[in-house]
Amino acid sequence: MNNKSKSNAAMRLPRAKGTDMATVYTPKECARKVKRIVLAEKNQTIVDEFITILGMKEKFEEQDVPMPNKIVMFGPPGTGKTLTAFYLAQRLDIPLILVRLDTIIHSHLGETGSNVRKIFDFANGTPCVLFLDEFDALGRMRDSNDEVKEMARVVNTLLQCLDEFGGESVFVAATNLEEELDTAIWRRFDTKMTYTLPTDADRLHYIELLIGPELSGEGVAGRAADLLAGCSFADIEQIVLKAKRKAIIEDRALDYENIENALSEYSPRKKG
């Protein structure tokens, strides 16, 4: 898809409450966002295989094997789910359509169902990675809401959209509350990815990417990786950025003390 057609696609985004239902990111913009992505080995394998399969469409059609096109990701905040959606769009060289949940959800649930239909219709006609974060807000189990009948209609619309989803697009959903997803919706996904807090090795690798090889060689990354045990990728990024700002203010090279001070000020809710 060339830049002009990408621009036209962005202009045709469905609207709700007078606002576009989504934000469009070009593959080039996605590439800038994922320069320092670190995926768990298992998730990297899933993504690589998913992309390999999409590149073998004719062979799969010959064998009458359906192509995967729906991914659900679950795990705690800040562990890389959103970045993975950007990464997929960059690897597939198609735009990312980041759905704005606040525009889709309406006080009248009938309107919510209509909005869901519109954004899926758009993705069916425009090759893209359609990404919906906090997916549980739409796909909750139908017996877990006071407005059972109305919520069931939204879920039924979502089920229909998932069943009809095709073309050249990929649908990616993310949730922190996978246990609340309706079981029928859960079954519609052909690819599932689990996210956890970074391992010791992944945390070290990510910090090395953030601070660069020179400081990593001085042992700062290793000490920082121990210090930031229990932090998510998002927390680590914010702490290192805060440390870099401190170093710039002090007109000196980033060091371990900056990272210690940044951690103390940022005060993340660490686990483990």
ChimeraX attribute file (.defattr): number of C-alpha atoms within 10 A of each C-alpha:
attribute: neighborCount
match mode: 1-to-1
recipient: residues
	/A:1	14
	/A:2	8
	/A:3	10
	/A:4	9
	/A:5	11
	/A:6	19
	/A:7	12
	/A:8	10
	/A:9	19
	/A:10	19
	/A:11	11
	/A:12	11
	/A:13	19
	/A:14	17
	/A:15	15
	/A:16	19
	/A:17	11
	/A:18	8
	/A:19	12
	/A:20	18
	/A:21	23
	/A:22	24
	/A:23	13
	/A:24	22
	/A:25	21
	/A:26	22
	/A:27	24
	/A:28	13
	/A:29	15
	/A:30	23
	/A:31	18
	/A:32	12
	/A:33	14
	/A:34	17
	/A:35	11
	/A:36	15
	/A:37	15
	/A:38	20
	/A:39	19
	/A:40	18
	/A:41	9
	/A:42	11
	/A:43	17
	/A:44	14
	/A:45	12
	/A:46	15
	/A:47	19
	/A:48	12
	/A:49	12
	/A:50	17
	/A:51	15
	/A:52	11
	/A:53	15
	/A:54	16
	/A:55	12
	/A:56	11
	/A:57	13
	/A:58	12
	/A:59	11
	/A:60	14
	/A:61	11
	/A:62	8
	/A:63	8
	/A:64	9
	/A:65	10
	/A:66	10
	/A:67	16
	/A:68	16
	/A:69	20
	/A:70	20
	/A:71	20
	/A:72	23
	/A:73	23
	/A:74	21
	/A:75	18
	/A:76	15
	/A:77	18
	/A:78	19
	/A:79	23
	/A:80	24
	/A:81	25
	/A:82	18
	/A:83	19
	/A:84	20
	/A:85	28
	/A:86	29
	/A:87	23
	/A:88	25
	/A:89	27
	/A:90	23
	/A:91	15
	/A:92	17
	/A:93	18
	/A:94	25
	/A:95	28
	/A:96	27
	/A:97	28
	/A:98	20
	/A:99	19
	/A:100	16
	/A:101	18
	/A:102	11
	/A:103	17
	/A:104	26
	/A:105	22
	/A:106	16
	/A:107	8
	/A:108	9
	/A:109	18
	/A:110	15
	/A:111	15
	/A:112	22
	/A:113	23
	/A:114	17
	/A:115	22
	/A:116	21
	/A:117	18
	/A:118	19
	/A:119	20
	/A:120	21
	/A:121	16
	/A:122	17
	/A:123	22
	/A:124	20
	/A:125	13
	/A:126	22
	/A:127	21
	/A:128	29
	/A:129	29
	/A:130	26
	/A:131	23
	/A:132	22
	/A:133	20
	/A:134	15
	/A:135	22
	/A:136	19
	/A:137	14
	/A:138	21
	/A:139	24
	/A:140	22
	/A:141	20
	/A:142	22
	/A:143	12
	/A:144	12
	/A:145	12
	/A:146	9
	/A:147	11
	/A:148	12
	/A:149	13
	/A:150	16
	/A:151	23
	/A:152	21
	/A:153	16
	/A:154	25
	/A:155	23
	/A:156	17
	/A:157	19
	/A:158	20
	/A:159	19
	/A:160	13
	/A:161	18
	/A:162	18
	/A:163	12
	/A:164	12
	/A:165	18
	/A:166	20
	/A:167	13
	/A:168	15
	/A:169	23
	/A:170	25
	/A:171	23
	/A:172	25
	/A:173	21
	/A:174	24
	/A:175	22
	/A:176	17
	/A:177	15
	/A:178	20
	/A:179	13
	/A:180	17
	/A:181	20
	/A:182	20
	/A:183	14
	/A:184	14
	/A:185	18
	/A:186	16
	/A:187	10
	/A:188	14
	/A:189	18
	/A:190	13
	/A:191	16
	/A:192	16
	/A:193	16
	/A:194	16
	/A:195	19
	/A:196	15
	/A:197	22
	/A:198	22
	/A:199	15
	/A:200	14
	/A:201	11
	/A:202	17
	/A:203	25
	/A:204	21
	/A:205	19
	/A:206	21
	/A:207	22
	/A:208	22
	/A:209	16
	/A:210	17
	/A:211	17
	/A:212	12
	/A:213	11
	/A:214	11
	/A:215	16
	/A:216	19
	/A:217	11
	/A:218	11
	/A:219	13
	/A:220	19
	/A:221	27
	/A:222	20
	/A:223	15
	/A:224	23
	/A:225	22
	/A:226	12
	/A:227	14
	/A:228	22
	/A:229	18
	/A:230	20
	/A:231	23
	/A:232	23
	/A:233	23
	/A:234	13
	/A:235	21
	/A:236	25
	/A:237	16
	/A:238	15
	/A:239	25
	/A:240	21
	/A:241	16
	/A:242	19
	/A:243	22
	/A:244	21
	/A:245	15
	/A:246	20
	/A:247	17
	/A:248	12
	/A:249	9
	/A:250	11
	/A:251	9
	/A:252	10
	/A:253	11
	/A:254	19
	/A:255	19
	/A:256	17
	/A:257	14
	/A:258	20
	/A:259	26
	/A:260	17
	/A:261	15
	/A:262	20
	/A:263	21
	/A:264	11
	/A:265	11
	/A:266	13
	/A:267	11
	/A:268	17
	/A:269	9
	/A:270	12
	/A:271	9
	/A:272	6
